[in-house]
Amino acid sequence: MKCKGCQYSLWNLRSRTCPECGRGFTPSEYSFRPGTIRFCCPHCAQHYFGTDKDGLLEPRAFTCVKCGQGVTLEEMVLLPVEGLSEAQTSGEIMPWLERPRIGFWRGWWGTVTRAMLSPGRLLDLTPPDSGVGPALKFACFSQAVFGLTGFMGILCGAMVIGALVGAAGGAMSFGLALIVGFFVGFIIVILSTLLVVTLWSLATHGVLRLTGKTEYRLDRTIQAIAYSSGANALTGIPCIGAYFSSILSIWWLVSAVLAVRTAQKVSGWRASMAVLGPPLLLAGVIVAAYSVGMYFVLQQAQAAGTAGGGSFWNASPQASQLERRNQTHAALVHSELKNYAMVHDTWPLTGFHLIVENSIDPSAFVYETFDRDSSTVKIEGMSLLAFQVMNTEGQTQVLEAAAGNVPSNLVAARFGDTVFTFYGVPPDDIDPRLWLHVLCPAGDPATVRMIALQVGGFMILQGEERLKALAAQNLIRVELGLEPLPDPATIEGYYEKP
């Protein structure tokens, strides 16, 4: 039984005031294990045992059998039963700190459930002098477990893909890579949890100190943030947790507010401002920086579009997320093409070279729709996603095989949904009017939509406008001594000079 203000031991006291901090107390504020406390008469020291559900005297007031004086529960001097430690008398325990006695998993899960349902009570049961080490260990272990179980569906999917890739000679290595990746991810989760809890606690404690006094030092705030992380358990739901973690993590925020309020003995509004303020401020800064960056990027894209002619995309609210993503894909391939040519003084033989040597994501070669992505678009008999998850040896084998099949008299070549049109164009002397590549899925020329990339910018073309732009492009190519292009929507594989 310890003072709720300073944790001073209150055993064997006649006074109802803590001698350390002066805080008043009554025995009825506490709960004990039944039969573990001696309630001693303040007049003659005759002891009685608490037998009700809270380990207190029943009845609360009676006449002492030894001295005949009337006594009440609130007058009694309390002592543990001989042979019992103070921890063994507690009606409630802090499960994580009692792991040696109750078992690891029981201690962990008991702390998780309290963090979710009663974080304030959990911090009441946590001695301020128990240190930050156990708290940080709990947070790191919990987030690692939640991360593992939450991403279980994705891991299973990756294993299935690994089996499909086996024919390319990478199954064994893929399994090894998956195991290594798992352990690396485990370490990353632990390190990121340490970083997040520490920085969040520092910011929270700083706000608390700026807005008033705190009952304890920084280590108590770290305890509150770390132990409340058990409320993040919902992110560990297989399949669901990985996709809705940002929403499910709100429970941790709420639990952290309640835990800090109890731990530092502050008001609800101070705890809310201290706990929620730093994450909200950080989110605001990220959103603002992203918005400003996108604004300047789009302004440059519009300027380039005006210079290059054609129908250029602008940042209108009507542009769908898929449209924006496809424009980003096309721009990324264009940038990596120029980087490759600058380094090697030649164009890449295939798109595989950009993936392997420039580490470009295969999805950049895909014109995404609701039913079309890198797992459905195939090249060289396999999906782009399957190539991405291959080991290095398997990717190299595919690259070498593809390079050996490239004709010498190419005009254009399809790689996924990207059609390269740079063949015959000197990489060190590019006419800015030429299309270097287009993002255009194979399909009906009358309805297909494509994005054409040139040095000056990019154009989104479809219908009659697309055909007119193609005719104009071919006039430029003939002027420069290059073969005219067929309709990119009709190209499958390699298109050679007639």
RODRENBA-710494 format. One line per field, with one value per residue (C-alpha): residue in three letters; x, y, z. Coordinates in steps of 0.1 Angstrom, whole numbers, plus 5000, padded with zeros to 4 digits. Layout:
r <- c(ala_...)
xx <- c(X_...)
yy <- c(Y_...)
zz <- c(Z_...)
//
This chain:
r <- c(met_lys_cys_lys_gly_cys_gln_tyr_ser_leu_trp_asn_leu_arg_ser_arg_thr_cys_pro_glu_cys_gly_arg_gly_phe_thr_pro_ser_glu_tyr_ser_phe_arg_pro_gly_thr_ile_arg_phe_cys_cys_pro_his_cys_ala_gln_his_tyr_phe_gly_thr_asp_lys_asp_gly_leu_leu_glu_pro_arg_ala_phe_thr_cys_val_lys_cys_gly_gln_gly_val_thr_leu_glu_glu_met_val_leu_leu_pro_val_glu_gly_leu_ser_glu_ala_gln_thr_ser_gly_glu_ile_met_pro_trp_leu_glu_arg_pro_arg_ile_gly_phe_trp_arg_gly_trp_trp_gly_thr_val_thr_arg_ala_met_leu_ser_pro_gly_arg_leu_leu_asp_leu_thr_pro_pro_asp_ser_gly_val_gly_pro_ala_leu_lys_phe_ala_cys_phe_ser_gln_ala_val_phe_gly_leu_thr_gly_phe_met_gly_ile_leu_cys_gly_ala_met_val_ile_gly_ala_leu_val_gly_ala_ala_gly_gly_ala_met_ser_phe_gly_leu_ala_leu_ile_val_gly_phe_phe_val_gly_phe_ile_ile_val_ile_leu_ser_thr_leu_leu_val_val_thr_leu_trp_ser_leu_ala_thr_his_gly_val_leu_arg_leu_thr_gly_lys_thr_glu_tyr_arg_leu_asp_arg_thr_ile_gln_ala_ile_ala_tyr_ser_ser_gly_ala_asn_ala_leu_thr_gly_ile_pro_cys_ile_gly_ala_tyr_phe_ser_ser_ile_leu_ser_ile_trp_trp_leu_val_ser_ala_val_leu_ala_val_arg_thr_ala_gln_lys_val_ser_gly_trp_arg_ala_ser_met_ala_val_leu_gly_pro_pro_leu_leu_leu_ala_gly_val_ile_val_ala_ala_tyr_ser_val_gly_met_tyr_phe_val_leu_gln_gln_ala_gln_ala_ala_gly_thr_ala_gly_gly_gly_ser_phe_trp_asn_ala_ser_pro_gln_ala_ser_gln_leu_glu_arg_arg_asn_gln_thr_his_ala_ala_leu_val_his_ser_glu_leu_lys_asn_tyr_ala_met_val_his_asp_thr_trp_pro_leu_thr_gly_phe_his_leu_ile_val_glu_asn_ser_ile_asp_pro_ser_ala_phe_val_tyr_glu_thr_phe_asp_arg_asp_ser_ser_thr_val_lys_ile_glu_gly_met_ser_leu_leu_ala_phe_gln_val_met_asn_thr_glu_gly_gln_thr_gln_val_leu_glu_ala_ala_ala_gly_asn_val_pro_ser_asn_leu_val_ala_ala_arg_phe_gly_asp_thr_val_phe_thr_phe_tyr_gly_val_pro_pro_asp_asp_ile_asp_pro_arg_leu_trp_leu_his_val_leu_cys_pro_ala_gly_asp_pro_ala_thr_val_arg_met_ile_ala_leu_gln_val_gly_gly_phe_met_ile_leu_gln_gly_glu_glu_arg_leu_lys_ala_leu_ala_ala_gln_asn_leu_ile_arg_val_glu_leu_gly_leu_glu_pro_leu_pro_asp_pro_ala_thr_ile_glu_gly_tyr_tyr_glu_lys_pro)
xx <- c(5000_5017_5008_4991_5009_5045_5045_5057_5049_5019_5022_5020_5007_4981_4980_4959_4984_5014_5045_5064_5042_5013_4986_4956_4946_4921_4924_4892_4909_4930_4922_4941_4941_4916_4933_4967_4964_4964_4940_4953_4932_4947_4940_4954_4970_4946_4946_4918_4918_4901_4878_4856_4863_4886_4905_4890_4872_4837_4819_4835_4827_4826_4837_4873_4872_4902_4899_4862_4867_4846_4867_4862_4881_4894_4911_4930_4967_4976_5004_5009_5004_5037_5057_5041_5058_5041_5036_5018_4992_4981_4946_4957_4991_5010_5012_5043_5063_5051_5063_5087_5058_5028_5046_5058_5028_5003_5021_5024_4987_4974_4993_4980_4944_4948_4964_4933_4906_4920_4953_4948_4945_4975_4997_4983_4996_5030_5055_5071_5105_5102_5122_5118_5137_5107_5083_5104_5109_5071_5066_5092_5081_5044_5049_5070_5043_5015_5036_5042_5006_4992_5013_5007_4985_5010_5038_5017_5011_5048_5054_5029_5047_5080_5066_5054_5089_5105_5106_5130_5155_5150_5127_5153_5170_5136_5128_5161_5155_5121_5135_5163_5138_5116_5144_5155_5119_5117_5148_5135_5102_5121_5144_5115_5094_5123_5126_5089_5083_5113_5107_5069_5076_5101_5076_5048_5067_5080_5044_5034_5062_5053_5017_5023_5038_5042_5041_5071_5101_5104_5108_5072_5059_5080_5063_5029_5035_5053_5028_4998_5013_4996_4964_4979_4969_4942_4969_4980_4947_4959_4954_4932_4959_4983_4959_4940_4969_4966_4930_4934_4963_4939_4932_4969_4965_4934_4951_4982_4962_4945_4978_4997_4968_4970_5008_5016_4984_4974_4940_4925_4930_4967_4972_4953_4972_5006_5000_4981_4997_5031_5017_4991_5018_5041_5012_5004_5040_5042_5010_5020_5054_5039_5013_5039_5062_5033_5023_5058_5060_5027_5035_5067_5047_5022_5049_5066_5033_5026_5061_5057_5022_4993_4968_4987_4975_4968_4961_4924_4902_4887_4919_4915_4941_4949_4954_4979_4997_5000_5014_5039_5049_5055_5076_5097_5105_5114_5138_5155_5159_5178_5199_5208_5218_5239_5258_5262_5262_5236_5199_5190_5184_5153_5132_5147_5180_5162_5147_5180_5205_5185_5163_5131_5099_5083_5049_5063_5059_5022_4992_4971_4934_4911_4919_4954_4986_5021_5008_4987_5009_5033_5066_5088_5062_5060_5044_5064_5057_5071_5103_5105_5105_5132_5166_5195_5207_5172_5168_5202_5193_5161_5178_5205_5180_5159_5189_5199_5165_5166_5167_5193_5169_5143_5120_5099_5096_5069_5079_5047_5026_5056_5066_5102_5106_5141_5158_5180_5180_5215_5213_5237_5217_5180_5156_5131_5102_5107_5088_5113_5086_5049_5029_5001_4985_4978_4942_4916_4933_4899_4896_4931_4946_4983_5009_5037_5070_5095_5123_5099_5073_5045_5011_4980_4963_4933_4908_4912_4937_4960_4960_4967_4996_5010_5009_5027_5053_5059_5065_5091_5107_5108_5124_5151_5157_5139_5114_5077_5060_5030_5002_5017_4984_4990_5027_5033_5069_5094_5086_5114_5121_5099)
yy <- c(5000_5031_5068_5077_5110_5100_5062_5063_5030_5035_5004_5005_5041_5054_5087_5091_5115_5105_5115_5121_5144_5152_5137_5122_5086_5060_5022_5019_5036_5005_4969_4938_4901_4887_4873_4889_4920_4924_4951_4960_4977_5011_5006_4972_4959_4930_4920_4910_4898_4914_4889_4908_4909_4939_4923_4948_4942_4930_4946_4980_4989_4966_4962_4949_4914_4922_4957_4963_4996_5005_5005_5012_5002_5037_5037_5004_5001_4980_4954_4925_4890_4877_4859_4878_4905_4937_4926_4895_4916_4936_4930_4942_4939_4955_4924_4933_4939_4906_4884_4864_4853_4850_4841_4861_4858_4863_4894_4907_4901_4914_4947_4949_4945_4971_4995_4992_4992_5010_5028_5052_5023_5006_5036_5037_5002_5011_5023_5056_5042_5011_5028_5032_5000_4976_5001_5004_4967_4962_4988_4973_4937_4947_4966_4938_4913_4935_4942_4905_4894_4925_4918_4880_4882_4901_4877_4847_4865_4871_4834_4824_4848_4832_4798_4812_4826_4793_4784_4812_4796_4819_4799_4788_4822_4839_4819_4829_4865_4864_4851_4877_4904_4893_4897_4930_4942_4930_4951_4981_4979_4978_5007_5028_5021_5033_5064_5072_5066_5086_5116_5116_5114_5143_5164_5155_5162_5195_5207_5196_5217_5247_5246_5240_5217_5179_5154_5135_5137_5127_5090_5089_5103_5077_5050_5064_5066_5032_5012_5028_5014_4981_4998_4995_4958_4962_4968_4932_4918_4897_4914_4942_4957_4963_4983_5003_5009_5047_5045_5017_5036_5062_5039_5043_5081_5080_5056_5077_5108_5089_5073_5106_5123_5097_5093_5131_5140_5167_5177_5161_5192_5195_5158_5160_5190_5175_5140_5150_5183_5170_5143_5167_5194_5169_5158_5194_5201_5170_5178_5215_5205_5179_5205_5231_5206_5193_5229_5237_5204_5209_5245_5233_5205_5230_5253_5224_5214_5249_5248_5213_5216_5192_5187_5188_5177_5203_5199_5201_5185_5163_5144_5110_5094_5068_5095_5113_5080_5071_5106_5100_5066_5082_5110_5086_5064_5096_5108_5074_5071_5103_5093_5060_5077_5102_5075_5049_5073_5050_5040_5009_4977_4968_4981_4954_4974_5003_4981_4963_4991_5022_5004_5018_5002_4979_4996_5026_5007_5001_5022_5014_5009_4994_4959_4964_4967_4952_4918_4915_4932_4906_4908_4879_4855_4867_4895_4926_4920_4884_4899_4924_4898_4876_4874_4891_4860_4853_4889_4889_4857_4872_4905_4887_4865_4896_4915_4886_4888_4925_4931_4955_4975_4986_5015_5010_4983_4976_4969_4964_4994_5015_5018_5030_5052_5065_5041_5059_5091_5101_5104_5134_5153_5149_5170_5184_5177_5139_5114_5093_5069_5067_5051_5034_5000_4978_4980_4996_5026_5044_5044_5040_5068_5075_5098_5109_5120_5144_5166_5195_5178_5153_5152_5132_5121_5101_5099_5121_5143_5113_5104_5139_5141_5108_5121_5153_5133_5112_5143_5153_5119_5118_5153_5140_5108_5084_5058_5067_5052_5029_5035_5026_5009_4983_4975_4942_4933_4947_4968_4967_4987_4975)
zz <- c(5000_4988_4987_4954_4955_4961_4963_5000_5019_5042_5063_5101_5103_5127_5110_5079_5063_5042_5062_5030_5010_5034_5012_5030_5025_5038_5037_5017_4988_4982_4973_4984_4979_5005_5036_5030_5052_5090_5101_5136_5163_5170_5207_5215_5182_5179_5143_5119_5083_5053_5037_5012_4975_4979_5008_5033_5067_5067_5085_5083_5119_5150_5187_5192_5208_5229_5243_5238_5220_5189_5158_5121_5090_5085_5119_5115_5112_5082_5078_5054_5068_5081_5054_5025_5004_4996_4960_4971_4990_4960_4947_4913_4897_4869_4847_4827_4859_4873_4844_4865_4888_4864_4831_4801_4778_4806_4817_4782_4772_4806_4800_4764_4775_4803_4778_4756_4782_4813_4806_4835_4859_4843_4851_4886_4891_4876_4902_4891_4902_4880_4853_4815_4805_4811_4795_4763_4761_4763_4735_4712_4717_4713_4681_4666_4673_4660_4628_4623_4627_4609_4578_4578_4548_4528_4538_4527_4494_4490_4496_4469_4445_4454_4445_4411_4405_4412_4375_4369_4393_4423_4446_4471_4472_4474_4505_4521_4511_4527_4560_4560_4551_4580_4605_4590_4593_4629_4637_4619_4638_4671_4663_4649_4680_4702_4681_4680_4717_4728_4705_4713_4750_4748_4729_4752_4784_4769_4762_4798_4813_4791_4803_4840_4866_4863_4892_4879_4856_4819_4827_4840_4807_4788_4809_4799_4762_4761_4781_4763_4730_4739_4726_4691_4692_4666_4640_4646_4631_4601_4567_4581_4604_4576_4555_4582_4607_4604_4615_4641_4657_4669_4699_4710_4708_4731_4755_4756_4766_4795_4806_4807_4825_4853_4853_4856_4876_4850_4836_4806_4784_4792_4786_4753_4741_4751_4736_4704_4697_4684_4661_4646_4642_4624_4602_4593_4584_4562_4544_4539_4525_4502_4490_4483_4465_4444_4435_4421_4403_4386_4377_4360_4343_4330_4318_4300_4285_4271_4254_4240_4225_4228_4255_4288_4322_4348_4385_4382_4409_4382_4376_4392_4415_4388_4362_4384_4392_4355_4348_4376_4361_4327_4342_4362_4332_4313_4340_4344_4306_4305_4336_4319_4287_4306_4325_4296_4266_4250_4255_4275_4254_4274_4303_4324_4324_4340_4367_4375_4370_4379_4406_4390_4402_4376_4382_4364_4331_4337_4326_4357_4358_4384_4370_4357_4376_4377_4387_4356_4329_4315_4297_4285_4297_4333_4352_4361_4398_4395_4380_4408_4436_4419_4434_4417_4399_4385_4373_4356_4337_4325_4315_4296_4278_4269_4257_4234_4217_4208_4170_4156_4134_4159_4154_4186_4213_4239_4275_4296_4287_4278_4242_4237_4206_4211_4187_4162_4183_4194_4233_4232_4206_4212_4192_4218_4195_4195_4216_4235_4248_4253_4281_4261_4268_4237_4227_4204_4188_4188_4226_4240_4260_4260_4275_4252_4267_4250_4264_4267_4287_4283_4265_4273_4241_4230_4202_4172_4190_4195_4158_4148_4173_4160_4124_4134_4152_4121_4100_4125_4124_4086_4086_4109_4089_4113_4104_4110_4141_4138_4162_4197_4207_4180_4188_4205_4213_4188_4158_4132_4101_4072)
//
